[in-house]
Amino acid sequence: MAHTSNLQKNWYSILGASPSDDLHELKQKYQRLVLMFHPDKQKPGLSEEEADQRLRRFLEVDQAWKVLGNQESRRTFDLQLRADELKQSWPVDACVVSGDMSWDSEGRTYSYGCRCGGDFVLTEEEMEDGAVVCCDTCSLSIQVKSVT
């Protein structure tokens, strides 16, 4: 299976929090930030650009609280965050040129044999330059490079 990142924002970092913070700690951090960036709490004389930046920051903080303040959405986000961390730190044991992989037209997959006897398998949709693929039998992984 190929790995790509689909995590767009880290809501914890927006609140200056960590996944180990409890709901009370998250709420305190949210309240502090929302007061700091709330449009009604801004001092007069701010440039339009700075006011826009503060408004965007306020909206990000509010969205972070909507995600992390709800137990169900927080659990979903935590799972996405963990999956993204695993994908980013996945070790690559070798690089393989996509032209060296075998094409299975019936299964519509590309494969490459692993030294353990297993296979590295990618679907047609997953085949892209730089895709990291895990062996279906052992813990080795390869990075696929496009033929140029």
Order of alpha helices (4+ residues) and beta strands (2+ residues): alpha-alpha-alpha-alpha-beta-beta-beta-beta-beta-beta
